[in-house]
Amino acid sequence: MSMRHVVNVRGGAAVAVAAVLTLMLAGCGGGDGKKSAEPQKSSTPKAGSDASAPAPSTSQTSDPAQVLATVTGEGGISMVINSVNRDAGGFLTVSGQIKNSADKDFTGTAVWRGNELTTGGESVAGATLVDRAGKKRYYVLRDTEGRCLCTTGVSRVKAGATIPFFAQFPAPPATTTEVDFTLPTFATATIKISG
């Protein structure tokens, strides 16, 4: 074996040993030996969603203790709006809960999606905001693939169930402090904007 081959073998062995030591050290670090106090998140569907459909997507959370407006819909359904916040970047997010106080499942959610032609799933994309002072209507925002920036996967609301919802809109001008929020089958809610 020539000297050049010996150097290559030793160099390759050194790299391999360094890689193994790095992995061993990475596996040993980062913990204090205590178990996390955070509960594990369940992957089961949320109450109110159809077992065969995905659980409604909710990227925003709402504070159920704060009630800005409560409006009724058909068949024992009510909608509670918990927050209306301006977000950085020119967005307005409306968050709340939809409650079914009836003794039977509510399946009339198809009209909530509005004119949702780009996706097949149920959503609350039919929601609108109206700035009466500015005389302008705002529709739910879409991503680059045409999907709404709102709760999706709502094909029914089970009897007695409550499901969270959110919808993002372009933000009205800063001078607008109040808007009318509408979701098909519900009465219009006049709500104040936070922030």
Residue pairs with C-beta under 8 A, 6 or more apart in sequence:
44 55
45 51
45 53
45 54
45 55
46 55
46 56
46 163
46 164
47 158
47 161
47 162
47 163
48 56
48 98
48 100
48 154
48 156
48 157
48 158
48 161
48 162
48 163
49 55
49 56
49 153
49 154
49 155
49 156
49 163
50 155
50 156
53 121
53 122
53 153
53 155
54 121
54 152
54 153
55 153
56 151
56 152
56 153
56 154
56 163
56 164
56 165
57 151
57 152
57 153
58 151
58 164
58 165
58 166
59 166
60 93
60 95
60 166
60 168
61 95
61 164
62 82
62 83
62 95
62 96
62 97
62 164
62 166
63 82
63 83
64 80
64 82
64 97
65 82
66 82
66 83
67 80
67 81
67 82
68 81
68 82
68 83
68 84
68 189
68 191
68 192
69 80
69 81
69 181
69 189
69 190
69 191
70 78
70 79
70 80
70 81
70 189
71 78
71 79
71 81
71 186
71 187
71 188
71 189
72 78
72 79
72 186
72 187
73 79
73 183
73 185
73 186
73 187
74 108
74 185
75 100
75 102
75 104
75 106
75 108
76 100
76 101
76 102
76 103
76 106
77 98
77 99
77 100
77 101
77 102
77 106
77 157
77 185
77 186
78 98
78 99
78 101
79 96
79 97
79 98
79 99
79 165
79 183
79 186
79 189
80 96
80 97
80 98
80 99
81 94
81 95
81 96
81 181
81 189
81 191
82 95
82 96
82 97
83 93
83 94
83 95
83 96
83 194
84 92
84 93
84 94
84 95
84 179
84 181
84 191
84 192
84 193
84 194
85 92
85 93
85 95
85 193
85 194
85 195
86 92
86 171
86 193
86 194
86 195
87 93
87 168
87 171
90 170
90 171
91 141
91 168
91 169
91 170
91 171
92 129
92 138
92 168
92 169
92 170
92 171
92 172
92 179
92 193
93 166
93 167
93 168
93 169
94 127
94 129
94 166
94 167
94 168
94 169
94 181
94 191
95 164
95 165
95 166
96 164
96 165
96 166
97 162
97 163
97 164
97 165
98 154
98 157
98 162
98 163
98 165
99 157
99 161
99 162
100 106
100 157
100 158
100 159
100 160
100 161
100 162
101 160
102 159
103 159
103 160
104 159
105 156
105 157
105 158
105 159
106 156
106 157
106 159
107 155
107 156
108 185
109 122
109 154
109 155
109 156
109 157
110 122
111 126
111 184
111 185
112 122
112 123
112 124
112 125
112 126
112 127
112 154
112 183
112 184
112 185
113 121
113 122
113 123
113 124
113 125
113 126
114 125
114 126
114 127
114 139
114 140
114 184
115 126
116 123
116 125
116 126
116 148
117 146
118 142
118 145
118 146
118 147
119 146
119 147
119 148
119 152
121 152
121 153
121 155
122 152
122 153
122 154
122 155
123 148
123 150
123 151
123 152
123 153
123 154
124 140
124 148
124 150
124 151
124 154
124 165
124 167
124 183
125 140
125 148
125 150
125 167
126 140
126 183
126 184
127 140
127 150
127 167
127 181
127 182
127 183
128 137
128 138
128 139
128 140
128 181
128 182
129 137
129 138
129 169
129 172
129 179
129 180
129 181
129 182
130 136
130 137
130 138
130 179
130 180
130 182
131 137
131 138
131 172
131 173
131 176
131 179
132 178
132 179
132 180
133 175
133 176
133 178
134 172
134 173
134 176
136 172
138 169
138 170
138 172
138 179
139 169
140 148
140 149
140 150
140 167
140 168
140 169
141 148
141 149
141 168
141 169
141 170
142 148
142 149
143 149
148 167
149 167
149 168
150 165
150 166
150 167
150 168
151 163
151 164
151 165
151 166
151 167
154 163
154 165
157 163
172 179
172 193
176 193
177 192
177 193
178 190
178 191
178 192
178 193
179 190
179 191
179 193
180 188
180 189
180 190
180 191
181 188
181 189
181 190
181 191
182 188
182 189
